[in-house]
Amino acid sequence: MPARVLLGSYGAATSSIKAPSPMNYLAVRLKAGERWRYQPPVGHTVLWTAIGMGSVLVPDELQQGELVAFTSSSKAVEFEATSDAEFVLGSAVPHRYDLVLGSHSVHTTTEALHEAEARISEIQTRLINEGKL
């Protein structure tokens, strides 16, 4: 099997690390021309991948360094390596909160986002005053 379980489970393999919520995180290696199909578990409608080496078709080509979040779905996804490729793949049950996106972070409320931004600003000001930035 080309997939190694880092978190969650896949087939008969299960990670020794307890996931904080229902999710899978897999490391996958494919040789050029190889195909691999991932069927998310029931309820896993959030799916993402990051290509660490090479390129794959999914059906669009994804290349080294790219991070992609797929459209919400529970359908299987097939990867075809156009060169030797290594990538990580994650799937999960959707988060129960509406998420608020910051420029570098994700939060569950607008208030939490503002608190985080204020804290970052305080840290930056302190580092500037100490001559570290």
C-alpha positions in Angstrom: 0.0 0.0 0.0 1.5 3.4 -1.0 -0.2 5.2 2.0 1.2 5.4 5.5 -1.1 6.5 8.3 0.2 9.4 10.3 -3.1 10.2 12.1 -6.5 8.4 12.1 -6.9 5.2 10.2 -7.0 3.8 6.7 -7.7 0.2 5.8 -6.4 -2.0 8.6 -3.8 0.6 9.8 -4.4 2.9 12.7 -2.2 5.6 14.1 -1.0 5.3 17.7 -1.7 9.1 18.0 -5.2 9.9 19.1 -6.8 12.4 16.7 -8.4 15.4 18.3 -11.5 15.0 16.0 -12.5 12.5 13.3 -9.7 12.9 10.7 -7.2 11.0 8.7 -3.7 12.3 7.7 -1.7 10.1 5.3 1.7 10.2 3.7 1.6 8.8 0.2 4.4 7.7 -2.2 3.7 6.9 -5.9 6.0 5.9 -8.7 5.6 7.6 -12.1 2.4 6.2 -13.7 1.0 4.6 -10.5 -2.6 5.3 -9.5 -4.0 5.4 -6.0 -7.6 5.9 -4.9 -8.7 7.4 -1.6 -12.2 6.8 -0.4 -12.9 9.1 2.6 -14.6 7.4 5.6 -18.3 8.1 6.1 -18.8 11.8 7.3 -15.4 12.9 6.0 -16.4 15.7 3.5 -13.3 17.9 4.0 -10.3 16.8 2.0 -6.9 18.5 1.3 -3.5 17.5 -0.1 0.0 19.0 -0.2 2.5 17.9 -2.8 6.0 17.5 -1.3 7.7 16.0 -4.4 6.8 15.4 -8.1 3.4 15.9 -9.6 0.1 14.1 -9.7 -3.2 14.4 -11.7 -6.3 14.6 -9.6 -7.6 15.2 -12.4 -5.9 18.6 -12.7 -2.1 18.5 -12.3 -0.8 19.4 -8.9 3.0 20.0 -8.5 5.6 20.1 -5.7 4.8 22.9 -3.2 1.1 23.1 -4.0 -1.5 22.8 -1.3 -5.1 22.2 -2.4 -8.4 22.0 -0.5 -11.0 20.0 -2.5 -14.7 20.9 -2.9 -16.7 19.5 0.0 -17.6 15.9 -0.9 -17.5 12.3 0.3 -16.6 11.0 -3.2 -13.4 9.0 -3.8 -10.4 10.8 -5.2 -8.0 9.2 -7.6 -4.4 10.3 -7.8 -2.1 9.5 -10.8 1.6 10.2 -10.5 3.0 11.9 -13.6 6.5 11.5 -12.0 7.6 9.9 -8.8 5.6 11.7 -6.2 5.2 12.2 -2.4 2.3 14.0 -0.8 0.2 14.2 2.3 -3.5 13.8 2.2 -6.0 14.7 4.9 -9.7 14.1 5.3 -12.0 15.1 8.1 -15.5 15.6 9.4 -16.4 19.3 9.0 -15.7 21.5 12.0 -18.9 22.4 13.9 -18.0 26.1 14.0 -18.2 28.7 11.2 -14.5 29.7 10.8 -13.2 33.2 10.7 -10.1 33.6 8.6 -7.3 36.0 9.5 -4.3 36.7 7.3 -2.2 34.0 8.9 -4.7 32.1 11.2 -8.1 30.6 11.5 -10.4 31.2 14.5 -13.9 30.2 15.7 -15.1 33.7 16.4 -14.4 37.3 15.2 -13.5 38.1 18.8 -10.9 35.4 19.0 -9.4 36.7 15.7 -9.2 40.2 17.1 -7.6 39.0 20.4 -5.0 37.0 18.4 -4.2 40.0 16.2 -3.8 42.3 19.2 -1.5 39.8 20.9 0.7 39.5 17.7 0.8 43.3 17.5 2.0 43.5 21.2 4.7 40.9 20.5 5.9 42.7 17.4 6.0 46.1 19.3 8.0 44.5 22.1 10.5 42.9 19.7 10.9 46.2 17.9 11.6 48.0 21.1 14.1 45.4 22.1 15.9 45.7 18.7 15.1 42.2 17.7 13.0 43.1 14.7 
